[in-house]
Amino acid sequence: MTEETQNIPQSENQDNPITTWKLVKWLIYLFPFLVFYIYNSLHTTKAIKKKDELSKQLKELHSERISLESEITQSSKQSEIAEKLKETGLKELSDPPIKIVREKKD
């Protein structure tokens, strides 16, 4: 067995460091891509979570807007306003308003 290890050609011993160097160069090129990939996936996950939260808020605000609009519509009806004004002593007009015409004096 010792004779076999001594009979190894010199070129095989030199290939090993070159192969190692090629592997190191490949890893040096691969490392920035891995870092970018990890950053990109984390950033995307964060953006998706934020989008979901904003979507929930938008739905809540939309339902709140609809309820406020219905309250405003309900409270601005003539019958509702008449009831509120009864407490102050104001009455609803039963006759239409009259247009006052002023004669021009030259």
C-alpha positions in Angstrom: 0.0 0.0 0.0 2.8 2.4 0.7 4.1 1.7 -2.8 0.8 2.7 -4.3 0.7 6.0 -2.5 4.3 6.8 -3.6 3.4 6.0 -7.2 0.7 8.7 -7.3 1.6 11.1 -10.1 2.4 14.7 -9.2 -0.5 16.1 -11.3 -3.2 14.4 -9.1 -1.7 16.1 -6.0 -1.8 19.5 -7.8 -5.5 19.0 -9.0 -6.7 18.9 -5.4 -5.7 22.6 -4.6 -7.1 23.8 -7.9 -10.4 22.1 -7.4 -10.5 23.6 -3.9 -9.8 27.0 -5.3 -12.5 26.6 -7.9 -14.9 25.7 -5.1 -13.9 28.7 -3.0 -14.4 31.0 -6.0 -17.8 29.5 -6.7 -18.8 30.0 -3.1 -17.6 33.6 -3.2 -19.9 34.2 -6.2 -22.8 32.3 -4.6 -22.7 34.0 -1.2 -24.1 37.5 -2.4 -26.9 35.8 -4.3 -27.8 33.8 -1.2 -27.8 36.9 0.9 -30.0 38.7 -1.7 -32.4 35.8 -1.8 -32.8 35.7 1.9 -33.3 39.5 2.1 -35.8 39.4 -0.8 -37.9 36.6 0.8 -38.0 38.4 4.2 -38.9 41.7 2.6 -41.6 40.1 0.5 -43.1 38.4 3.6 -43.1 41.7 5.5 -44.8 43.4 2.6 -47.5 40.8 2.3 -48.2 41.0 6.1 -48.5 44.8 5.8 -50.8 44.5 2.8 -53.0 42.1 4.7 -53.2 44.5 7.7 -54.0 47.4 5.4 -56.6 45.4 3.6 -58.3 44.6 6.9 -58.2 48.3 8.0 -59.7 49.3 4.6 -62.6 46.9 5.1 -63.3 48.2 8.6 -63.2 51.8 7.4 -65.4 51.0 4.5 -68.1 49.5 6.8 -67.7 52.4 9.1 -68.2 54.9 6.2 -71.4 53.0 5.1 -72.9 53.1 8.6 -72.1 56.8 9.0 -73.6 57.6 5.6 -76.8 55.8 6.6 -76.9 57.7 9.9 -76.5 61.0 8.1 -79.1 60.1 5.6 -81.5 59.1 8.3 -81.0 62.2 10.4 -81.3 64.6 7.4 -84.8 63.4 6.5 -87.4 66.1 6.8 -89.4 64.2 9.4 -86.4 63.8 11.6 -85.5 67.5 11.3 -89.0 68.5 12.1 -89.0 66.4 15.3 -85.7 67.9 16.4 -86.9 71.4 15.8 -90.2 70.9 17.8 -88.1 71.1 20.9 -86.8 74.5 20.0 -90.2 75.9 19.1 -89.7 76.1 15.4 -92.5 74.8 13.2 -92.4 73.3 9.7 -93.8 75.6 7.1 -97.2 74.6 5.7 -97.3 77.2 3.0 -94.6 77.6 0.3 -92.3 80.6 0.6 -93.3 83.8 -1.2 -91.0 85.6 -3.5 -90.8 89.3 -2.7 -90.4 91.5 -5.8 -89.0 95.0 -5.3 -89.9 97.7 -7.8 -87.0 99.6 -9.3 -86.9 103.3 -8.6 -85.2 105.4 -11.2 
